[in-house]
Each structure stands twice: as structure tokens, then as C-alpha cells.
């Protein structure tokens, strides 16, 4: 996949993981078409989500989005939260992201700069492939893995049905993103800080 298509795909994932809009089904279809050459499984996940978005009233999709990403701490879509928790390091991470976004004029409204959709929107406009690869490998992928690892505990009685993995229909988008990122930037070992991509402001 060339860099232009890669950035387009990041932009579509940013749209899919932002607050739902009427373009959700169309964006899923466009993302599936771009992801297909990278991972047929990722494309299948996106097509499944496209069906869900096309068949579900927007108001209901909004309810599901809120229940998945805002009411369940394990699935909070904040990269820095999953890396550092509520700590000074996350605050420094947020400030560092703001500095990276400023030259691109990236606007993120009421969202925090480490929101998954905002980080993806930045990758959609960033033209430095080395910086993108490090941000993906050392921040985005570890956070995404934590979100995907979260699930309900197994029931104590085998007769009780196992609850579905957390994330609902949006899990398909998260899994597709994970598969695409694995192809673009192979995972690296999780680290305490992120020295290779120093997001700490110079004044910190």
C-alpha cells in the first residue's frame, strides 16, 4: 500500500471510531476496499460493520458507541490512558501530541488529543513515515491491544453461555485496525516511556 492510500485508510478509521455520523456505513465500505489488499480478514470485519451501520438507526448506533467507549473504562478510546493511566506521563503525552498536531492545523473539538480517532486523524495528515511507524508501534498498538484484550470473565458454570467480547459491533472495527497496523508497523515490545518518539514538550 502506498503512503497516500495508507493515510486515506487512517482517515477512514478516524471517521469510524469518532462519534457516529450518517457517513458511517459508507466510510466502512471505503475502508474495507482500501484494507482488502493488506488483510482480507480486516476487510471482512469492516464489511460486517458496514452491514451493522447500514441496518441500524443512527440514534441506536450512538447509544452503542456511548456504551462501548464512554461507559466502559476498559474500552476508553484514549491512547495515553491505556499507556500511562491518569498520571503526569499522560499529561505530558497529551501536551506532546498537541505540539505535533499544531503545524498540521488539526482540530479535534471537544475530544482529548489522545482520543483514538484524533491520533488516527493525525496519522492521516502526517507525511513522516518514520514518525508514523514509531507512534503506531510504541503507542497506538499497545493501547489497542489493551482494548481488545478486555472481555467479560468466563462464567463459573459451563452451562451458562459465555458473554460476548466487549466492544459490541465496534469490536469489528478495532480488530480490523489492529490487523492493518500489524502489517504497516510490526508490533514492538511495550515500554514504560516512549523515548524513540519523544512526545514530551520541550518545556516539560
C-alpha positions as MATLAB code, in Angstrom:
seq = 'XXXXXXXXXXXXXXXXXXXXXXXXXXXXXXXXXXXXXXXXXXXXXXXXXXXXXXXXXXXXXXXXXXXXXXXXXXXXXXXXXXXXXXXXXXXXXXXXXXXXXXXXXXXXXXXXXXXXXXXXXXXXXXXXXXXXXXXXXXXXXXXXXXXXXXXXXXXXXXXXXXXXXXXXXXXXXXXXXXXXXXXXXXXXXXXXXXXXXXXXXXXX';
ca = [
       0.000    0.000    0.000;
       1.395    3.383   -0.942;
       1.599    6.227    1.557;
      -1.355    8.101    0.070;
      -3.711    5.127    0.410;
      -2.354    4.421    3.873;
      -3.166    7.953    5.016;
      -6.620    7.694    3.443;
      -7.236    4.492    5.381;
      -6.166    6.150    8.637;
      -8.621    8.950    7.910;
     -11.443    6.458    7.389;
     -10.625    4.627   10.622;
     -10.646    8.009   12.371;
     -14.132    8.568   10.995;
     -15.323    5.106   12.028;
     -14.025    5.491   15.596;
     -15.231    9.054   16.060;
     -18.761    9.904   17.176;
     -21.185    8.244   14.720;
     -22.479   10.127   11.688;
     -24.672    9.339    8.695;
     -21.493    8.518    6.729;
     -20.616    5.564    8.948;
     -21.697    2.796    6.557;
     -20.094    4.499    3.552;
     -16.830    5.033    5.448;
     -16.778    1.358    6.455;
     -17.193    0.298    2.846;
     -14.436    2.626    1.667;
     -12.135    1.386    4.438;
     -12.837   -2.237    3.509;
     -11.872   -1.552   -0.110;
      -8.557    0.001    0.944;
      -7.819   -2.597    3.626;
      -8.505   -5.572    1.357;
      -5.049   -5.698   -0.273;
      -3.439   -5.577    3.200;
      -5.679   -8.019    5.054;
      -8.720   -9.818    3.737;
      -9.740  -10.530    7.333;
      -9.645   -6.820    8.189;
     -11.781   -6.098    5.119;
     -14.295   -8.753    6.214;
     -14.532   -7.158    9.684;
     -15.178   -3.763    8.096;
     -17.838   -5.132    5.758;
     -19.565   -6.717    8.750;
     -19.541   -3.358   10.493;
     -20.833   -1.705    7.316;
     -23.847   -4.024    7.401;
     -24.481   -3.162   11.036;
     -24.212    0.592   10.361;
     -26.477    0.395    7.315;
     -29.178   -1.578    9.128;
     -29.145    0.251   12.465;
     -30.789    3.657   13.088;
     -28.197    6.337   13.822;
     -29.707    7.056   17.244;
     -29.181    3.411   18.207;
     -25.618    3.431   16.868;
     -24.926    6.498   19.008;
     -26.227    4.645   22.084;
     -23.987    1.676   21.339;
     -20.967    3.931   20.734;
     -21.515    5.635   24.095;
     -21.952    2.352   25.950;
     -18.773    0.907   24.421;
     -16.357    3.819   24.535;
     -17.644    6.151   27.236;
     -19.229    3.920   29.870;
     -16.717    1.053   29.880;
     -13.301    2.081   31.226;
     -11.638   -0.975   29.689;
     -12.614    0.304   26.242;
     -11.980    4.011   26.761;
     -10.621    5.229   23.394;
      -7.744    7.194   24.911;
      -4.280    6.032   23.915;
      -2.493    7.807   26.767;
      -4.910    6.394   29.343;
      -4.051    2.837   28.328;
      -0.313    3.584   28.248;
       0.101    5.629   31.410;
      -3.169    5.704   33.346;
      -4.153    9.009   34.930;
      -0.625   10.216   35.618;
       1.791   13.016   34.849;
       3.175   10.949   31.989;
      -0.206   11.009   30.308;
      -0.411   14.778   30.777;
       2.990   15.150   29.130;
       1.860   12.795   26.363;
      -1.222   14.972   25.727;
       0.854   18.142   25.546;
       3.331   16.494   23.229;
       0.551   15.389   20.895;
      -0.809   18.936   20.816;
       2.601   20.180   19.699;
       2.693   17.589   16.925;
      -0.815   18.492   15.761;
      -0.343   22.265   15.679;
       1.697   22.532   12.432;
      -0.986   20.485   10.656;
      -3.849   22.646   11.911;
      -5.505   19.504   13.229;
      -8.723   20.381   15.047;
     -10.220   17.863   17.471;
     -13.062   19.838   19.056;
     -14.107   18.614   22.475;
     -12.042   15.430   22.272;
      -8.744   14.997   24.097;
      -5.722   14.807   21.783;
      -5.064   11.155   22.675;
      -8.531   10.010   21.563;
      -8.073    7.095   19.182;
      -9.899    8.881   16.364;
      -7.772   12.025   16.793;
      -4.494   10.090   16.744;
      -5.678    8.365   13.560;
      -6.664   11.716   12.050;
      -3.116   12.900   12.741;
      -1.671    9.848   11.030;
      -3.902   10.691    8.067;
      -2.154   14.047    7.591;
       1.346   13.232    8.856;
       3.794   12.751    5.981;
       6.742   11.459    8.008;
       6.592    7.649    7.671;
       9.266    7.070   10.317;
       7.425    9.141   12.898;
       4.155    7.426   11.995;
       5.693    3.965   12.363;
       7.059    4.717   15.820;
       3.812    6.316   17.003;
       1.912    3.260   15.760;
       4.306    0.688   17.217;
       5.010    2.291   20.561;
       1.709    3.969   21.398;
      -1.240    3.076   19.200;
      -0.736   -0.695   19.013;
      -0.122   -1.267   22.760;
      -3.227    0.783   23.611;
      -5.311   -1.051   21.029;
      -4.148   -4.424   22.337;
      -5.345   -3.494   25.820;
      -8.739   -2.510   24.454;
      -9.066   -5.766   22.526;
      -7.888   -7.879   25.458;
     -10.708   -6.629   27.676;
     -13.597   -9.083   27.928;
     -16.086  -10.376   30.443;
     -14.922  -13.064   32.854;
     -15.729  -16.650   31.953;
     -18.928  -17.851   33.698;
     -18.304  -20.258   36.606;
     -20.792  -22.801   35.240;
     -20.130  -24.228   31.743;
     -23.905  -24.342   31.268;
     -24.015  -20.541   31.403;
     -23.394  -19.012   27.958;
     -20.088  -17.167   27.655;
     -20.748  -13.437   27.271;
     -19.609  -11.871   24.015;
     -16.296   -9.953   23.968;
     -16.560   -6.323   24.945;
     -16.853   -3.749   22.215;
     -20.051   -4.916   20.591;
     -20.244   -4.165   16.855;
     -17.329   -1.735   17.207;
     -15.012   -4.597   18.072;
     -15.002   -5.443   14.361;
     -13.521   -2.002   13.606;
     -10.937   -2.297   16.375;
      -9.877   -5.758   15.195;
      -9.650   -4.542   11.586;
      -7.494   -1.614   12.679;
      -5.252   -3.945   14.678;
      -4.729   -6.229   11.673;
      -3.927   -3.304    9.391;
      -1.471   -1.810   11.878;
       0.316   -5.148   12.258;
       1.012   -5.100    8.530;
       2.019   -1.436    8.413;
       4.219   -1.462   11.533;
       5.014   -4.801   13.217;
       4.344   -4.629   16.988;
       7.154   -3.697   19.337;
       7.555   -4.585   22.986;
       5.514   -2.394   25.322;
       7.718    0.063   27.195;
       7.264    2.310   30.203;
       8.044    5.507   28.313;
       8.301    6.316   24.623;
      11.892    7.552   24.148;
      12.064    6.864   20.412;
       9.155    9.227   19.804;
       9.505   11.852   22.500;
       6.102   13.489   22.840;
       7.075   15.401   25.943;
       7.057   19.161   25.316;
      10.451   20.799   25.285;
       9.468   22.915   28.302;
       8.426   19.900   30.423;
];
